[in-house]
Amino acid sequence: MKQRNKGINWFIRKMMIAVSLVLAVLLSIKEVSEAGKKADFNKAENWAKEGAGLGASYIWRHQYPAVAWEEDGQNSILSGTREKSVINVICDFLFNQSPLYRYAGSSKKAETDYGDIDPAYEGYLESGRFYEEHSVLLYDGGEESGEDGSINAGTSKAQPEGQPASGGSEQNQAAETNQPTAEKGSIQTTDKDPSMTCAVSNVWPISGTLYRKEQLADYDFLIQHFYSVHTSTTVGRDLMKADKFLSEDFTLEGGNDKPQVLIYHTHSQEEFKDHGPDNPNATVVGIGSYLTELLTAKGYNVIHDTSVYDLQNGKLDRNKAYTYALDGITGILQNNPSIEVILDVHRDGVNENLHMVNQVNGKPTAPIMFFNGVSQTPKGPIEYLPNPYRDQNLAFSFQMQLDAAAYFPNLTRKIYIKGLRYNLHLRARSALIEVGAQTNTYQEALNAMEPLAEVLDMVLQGN
């Protein structure tokens, strides 16, 4: 009799557990079917678990009171975050394995309405939406163009390796004015034509393109022939005024008894194609040293900052390099307030199959690209990145671009404009200069420093 009662009790317990689970599932399905798409699966799941858990827990307590777990007081080890009985754990497991639970869990959950949003959190969400739209602004170090290597004002495509760039399109050929050339070192006494944009050098002949002021007054002509504008920003007619750029006088005010020029490298680890143990100087720091020599020979007092700003704890970190560089060069300017010119020398990053090289002064030369950050997105100014010298920065690079087009054709690519500031806000005569790319040799980059020094000297001498 005892054995028979034990079997009956076992059967009853199993049946009650099974019936409880079946009822819970049926009731859950009923609630889902009635609610349709608006069903709250979490609520149905919790309700079913609680109902089944209560029924099964009742049986368990009465049949095995000695092993019933605590359901209040301290947290259960299995629960992790809140106390659970053994029945709750078992029910959780069973429901997690059921197709209904997986179906409910895979459905898209509706957003919870918490009422009014805290202003700080609202700002956080707005910031997230802004950077999602302008993801390039998340990183300060995104000044590499990745372009196809367009070079020279008036040229829209990269030229084949070893061949000089042509005069450009038919429209540009009609617009440009070619002046008579002379041998290097000759003195030209021709007065400057006030309708032209460049003075006549006493050293270098005009072998390239001169532009008339009325041509540059045309906004569309200006943008088409001189600029490449990244999608992270926009440059309107109110900003891009060639006559204003040309009216800026960048003649140095002080003497050379104190530092005048600062050359540094936000990304000092940028290397050229042939960098290696046998050529460790083939980096932007190496070409910066050569540019320092050239400008010093011209009588300028130059500081070359070779500090490393893109390595932290031995790891490359270009995203924060501009922040570290700002700290470094601000200290240098604090100790040398006489500095009027700041040049941040980089090399560009382009497609690996692109080798940009042109003949300049009879040498294979990596092209130069002047780079401007305008502190604004298509939606407007970036308030936390003010630049009081933005117009002067644009004028500074534009004047160098014009002189390069006139005296050193094929030296420059179009001026590249992006949305951030790139530490160009410290001096009016600030420029970020990309010299070649990772596919150029060190010698090709060095060859670009000589005409760059000449162009820079022209502008700083007021030409």
N, C-alpha and C positions, 0 to 999 in steps of 0.2 A: 504493500500500500504506500509505504514511504517512497519507494522508488517511482511508483506511478505518479504520486503528487509532484515529485521533483520534475518528472518529464512534462507534466501538465504546466507547471509554473514556467519551465523553460520555454515551452511552446507559446504560452500567453505573453511572456515578455517579448519574444521575437515578433509575434503578431502585432502587439501594440506598437512596437518600434516601427515596424513596416507600415502599419496603418497610419501612424503619425506622419511619417515621411511622405507617404502617398497623398494624404490630405493636404499637407503643406504644399506639395508640388501642384496639386490640382487647384488649390486656392490661389496660388501664385499665378498659374496660367490664366485663371478666370480674371484676376485683377488686371493682368497684362492685356487680355483680349478686350476688356471693357474700356480700359484707358486708351488703347490704341497707341498712336505715336506719342501721345502726351504722357505715357506711363512713366512713373518714377521707378526704375528698376532697382535702385538702391533701397527704396522704401519697401518694395515688395520682397526683396531679398531679406532685409532685416526682419520684416514682419514674419516671413515664413520660418526663418531661423529661430526667432523667439518662440513662435508657436510650437514648432517641433521640439525645440530645446526644453520648453516647460513640460511637455508631455513625457518625453524620454527621461528628463531629469526626475520627474515624479516617480516613475517606475524604478529608476536606478536607486533613488534614496531609500525606497521602501524594501527593495530586495537586498541591497548591499549598503546599509547605512554606515558601515565601518570605513568604506573606501570613498565615500562622498567627499569631494574636494571643497575647500573653502571658496565661497563665492563673494565674500566681502572681506575687507581688511587689506592685507598686503597684496601686491601684484603677483600674479602667477608667472612662473618662469616661461611657460609656453606662450602666454599672451604677449609678453614683451612690453606692451604699453598700458594695458588695463587687465584687471583680474577676469578669469574665465574658469568655469567648472570644466570637468573632463567631458561632460556632455556637450558644452558649447564648442569645445575643441573638436570633438567628433563630428558635430553638425557642420562646423566650418569646413572641415575636410570633405564631407560628403557633398556639400553644396558647391564647393570649389571644383569638384570633379563633374558636376552635372552639366549637361548641355544647356539647360536653361540659364545657369549662372554664366557660362561662357558667352551665350548669346547676349544676355543683359550687359555683361561687362564690356563687350565689344561695341556696344552702341555709343554714339556720341553724346556725352553728357552736356546738359545745358549749363550755361554759365550761371553762377550763383549771384543773386542780386543782394549786395550788402548795403544798399542804400547810398547815401552820399559818400563820394570818394574823398579820402583825405587829400588835401592839396599837395602834400609832398609825394604821395603815391601817384596822383594825377600827373605831376611833373615827370615822374619816373616813366610812366606809360607814354607820355608825349615824347620824351627823349628817345625811348625805344622805337617809336614809330618814325621819328626823324632819322635816326641812324639806319633803320631798315631801308628807308628810301635812299639815303645817301651813305651807303655802307663804306665808301672810300674814306669818309671822314673819321672812321673809327681809328685809323692809323695815321700817325704823323709822318711816317717814313715812306709814303706812297708817291714819291716824286719821279720814279722811273716811268718812262713814257710807254714802253712796250710797243711802240709804233713801228711802222714799216721803214722808218729812217728818212722821211722826207727832209730834204736839205735845200738850203738857200732860198731867200726871198724870191718869190715868183716861180718856184719849182714845186710841183705837187707830187712827184714820185722820186724815189731813190734812183740814182744813176748806176749803171753797171760798174763793177769794181774796176778801178784804174782809169775810168773815163771821167772827164770833168762834166759838171752839170751844164745843161744847155741854158739858153736865155729864158726858157719857160714857154708859156703859151703864146699864141699869136697876140692876144690882148696885152700881155706883158711886154712883148717885143715892141709893140707900138707905143707903149707907155714909157719905156725906159729911154734914157739919153746916154749914149756912149761918148765919152770924151777922148781926145787924143791921148795916147800913152807915151811915156818916156822911160828911159832906162832908170833902174834903181840908183838912187844917189844923185840924180839930177835935180836941179831946182826949177820949179815951175813958178813963174811970176804972174800967171793969169789970175786976175782978181776973182773973188767968189761971186758967182751969179746969185743975186738975192732970191731968185726963184727956185734955186736948187737947195738941197738939204745938207750938203757936205762942203766943208772947206777944202782947199787944195793943199795937199801935204807938200812940204819941202823935201821930203825924202822918198815917198812912195808915189808911183804913178797911178792914175785912175785907170784900172784895167777891168772894172766890173760895171755895175749899174748905178746910175744916179736917178733919183726920183724927184719929180717936181712937187712943190708944196700943194698945188691944187689937186694933184692925184691923191696924195695922202689925206687930203681933207675929205675924200670920199670914204665914208665908214666901211662900205662893203669892199672897196678896193684894199683898204688897210687890213681888214681882217683876213681877206682871202690870200694876200701876198705875204703877210708877216706873222701871222699867229695861228697856233693850233690850240683850240680851247677845249679842255676836258669837260665831260658831262657833269662833273661835280660842281661846276660854277657857271656863271654867265657874265659877259662883259658888254655893257650897253653903250649906246652912243654918248651918254653923259660922262662915261669914264674914258673911253678910247678916243682921245682928241690929239691928233698928231701935232697940231700947231702948239698946243700946250706942252707936249713932250719936247718939242724942238726949242721952246723958249727957255727951258731949264738950263741954267749955267752950272756945270759941275766942276769948274776950275777950283783946284784946291786952294784953301784960304791961308793955311799956315805954311811955314818953311819945313825943311826936312831935318831940322835939328832934333825933332821929336818924332815918334812913330806916326806914320800917316796911313798905312795900309795894313790890314789884318787879313791873312789868308788862313783858313782852317778847313776842317773836313768833318762834317757831321757823321759821315759814313767812311771812316778811315780804312775799313777792311775791304773796300771795293778794289778788286784786282783786275788786271788786264789779261789777255789771252795767254801770254807767255810767262806769267808769274810762276815762280817755283824756286826750289833751292838754289838754282844757278842764276836766278834773276829775282831776288827778294824785294827789290825796289820797285817792281812793276805794279805799283798801286797808285791811288790818287795822291797819297802823301808824296810819292816820288815826283810826280809832275808838279805838285805844289811847291816842292823845293826848287825845281827848275824855274818855275814862274817867279819865285822869290828872287832868284839870282838875276833874272832878266830885268825885273823892275828895279832892283837895287842898282844894277849897272846904269839904269836911266836916271838915277839920282833920287829915287824914292826911299824913304825910311820904312822898311817892311818888317812886320812880325809874322813868322810862320808858326802857327800853333799846331803841333803834331800830336796833341792829346787824343786819346782814344775814347770816343763817346758811344760807340755802338757795341762795345763788349762789356758785359757785366758778369763778374765772377767767372770769367773765362768763356762765357756763352754769348753768342751773337744776339743782340736785342736791338733791332733797328726801329722798332715801334716807339721806344722811349728815347731814342738817340737825340732827338731835337730838344727834349726837356733837359737832358744832361748837357748838351752842347750850349744851351742857353745859360745854364749856370756857369759853365766854363768861360765863355766869351764875355759874359757880363762882368766877371771878375777882371778879365784882361782890360776891358774898356774902363773899368773903375780905376785901374792903375795907370792907364794910358788914355786919358780923355782927349788927347790930340788926334786920335785915329779918326779919319773921315771916310775911309773906304773899307768895306767888309766883303770879302769874297769867300763863298762856301763852294769849294771845288769837289765835284762828284764825277762819276762816270755813269752813263745810262745803262739800262737793262733792256735788251731787245730780243727778238727771235734769234735762236741759235744759228739759223741758216743765213742770217743777214750780216754782211761785213761792209760797214760804211767806211769808205776811204776815198779821198779825192786828191788830186794834185794841187797843192798850194805852194807857191814859190818853188815849184819844181820838186817838191817832196811829197811822198804819200802821207796824207794827213787825215787824222780822225776828225770828223766834223764836231763843231761846238754847238751846244744848244743853250741859250739863255732861258732861265726858268723863273716865272713870277707866280707868287701866291697872292691872291687878291682878297682873302678873308671874307668871302661871301659864297653862298650857295645860290641856286636858282630862286630860292625863296627870299633871299635878302642877306644883309650883313650878318656875320658871325660875331655877336656882341662880345663874347669872351676872348676874341682874338683881334683886338684893335690894332691898326697899323697907321700911325699918323703920317708915315712916309710912303704910303702906297702909290700915290701919283708919281712921286719922284723915283721910286723903284722902277716903275713902268717906263718912265722917261729915260732913266739911266741905261736900261737894257736896250731900249729902242734906238738910242743914239749910237750905242756900240754896234747894233745890228746894221744900221745904215752905213756906218763907216766900213764895216766888214764887207758889205755888199759892193761898195765902191772900190775898195783897195785890195780885198782878198776874196774874190768870188769863189764860191764853193766851200768856204770855211764854215759857214753857219747853217744850221737847220732853222726852221721856223721857231719863233719864241713860243714856249709851251706855258700855258696858263692853267692853274689848278686852284681849288677852293680854299686851301688853308693858308697859313701865314709864313711858315718855314723860317722863322727867326729873321725875317727881312725888315723888321720894324725898329731895329736899333740905330740905323743910320740911313740918311737919304740915299747915299751912294752904296747901297747893298745889292749884291747880285748872287744868285745861285747859278752855277755854271756846270753843265754836264759836258764832259769831254769824252767823245767816243762812247764805246760800250764794251761789254765783256768780250766781244768778238774782235776787238781791236788789239793790236800789239802795243807794247809799251812805247816803242819808237814812234809809232803813228800818233800816239797821244802826246809825246814830247814835242813832235813837230808842230802840233797845234798851239803850243805855248808861245812860240815866237810871234806869230801874227796876233794872238790874243793880247800879248803885252803891248804891241804896237797900237792896236785898236783902243785898248784901255788908256794908253798914254795920250792918244788923240783927244779922247773925251775929257780927260782930266786936265788937258792943256787948253780946253775951251774951244776945240775945233768941232 
